[in-house]
Amino acid sequence: MLELLRDLTEIQSQSGGEDELRGFLKDFISDLGHKTKIDSAGNLIVKGKSDLWFITHLDTVEKLSEFRFDGEFAYGTGVADAKASIASILFAIEKLEELNLNFAFTVDEEEGGKGSECLSKSYIGRAVVMEPTEKRIAVKQLGSADIVLKIFGESAHGSYWNSRKNAIERAFEVILELKKSYKFSVQQIKGGGDIYAIPDYCEARLSFVFDFDDSINFLESDIKNKNVKFEILDMYEPISLDSIDELERYVSEKTVMQSWTDAYNFKKSGWKVTVWGPGELEICHTKKERIRIRDIIECGEIIVRINREVSE
């Protein structure tokens, strides 16, 4: 398993560059005697006999760290998000002569979700979307919004610290005001420069997370009332996730998925869907991303059991 995970992780598959990894998986699965299909979006599909799918994504964020193993944890960009889930699925397929389950490996999950959008409209069924949930079943997926604030000020010589409107300082004020009412992280701030002058423009990209009972409907009006321009890059409402009985026979612990996943597109297309898989979401997209090898195997063994039990 360690060598398989190393191979998967060392194949770079940043969003838009999934071809090499998809080819590796296609050859791996074909060598086991199973047919594969690549759809118009570039998703790799392995059809079984039932209505239940296990689905994860091929792509990762940009490379932040190399693969390494410390005896318990493997580290590296994408090792948990979501190449551990890919490894669990391959572990299961390798042990199965007959596939009752369906499997799919989607593209573009870390960007626009074009892979799952296509797949969810091409088939209908039930899906376990594999993402890092520490092997707990997610009962809901929180909503999200990415918004760029565009704040204008008035330039002046840098020594005149209090005579003009400083765009960066105004950005800080708006951010702190919004923090009183909303849950979000500041992802990026751009403004100012090397010239000794009061900055007259600042952009701040904010990533909001919200639950069903959060007052997100007032967000746009609240920003407008602060007299700043803004651009909504994307906004997704929270979704309730479904009970997949076959999985719940083996997994009892529950959690909440904090981030957008491909589950959103499947839910919106009428699928029954949940989110589950190995890994810790909190440290994904960082240099600390890691996975326990035994967690990959444990998830793979659960998939094997479900394949043997699922009815056609």
Secondary structure by P-SEA (a helix, b strand, c coil): caaaaaaaaacccccccaaaaaaaaaaaaaaabbbbbbcccbbbbbbccccbbbbbbcccccccccccccccccccccccccaaaaaaaaaaaaacccccbbbbbbccccccaaaaaaaaaacbbbbbcccccccbbbcbbbbbbbbbbbbbbbbcccccccccccaaaaaaaaaaaaaacbbbbbcbbbbbccccccccbbbbbbbbbbcccccccaaaaaaaaacbbbbbcccccbbbbbbcaaaaacccbbbbbccccaaaaaaaacccccccccccccccccccbbbbaaaaaaaaaaaaaaaacccc
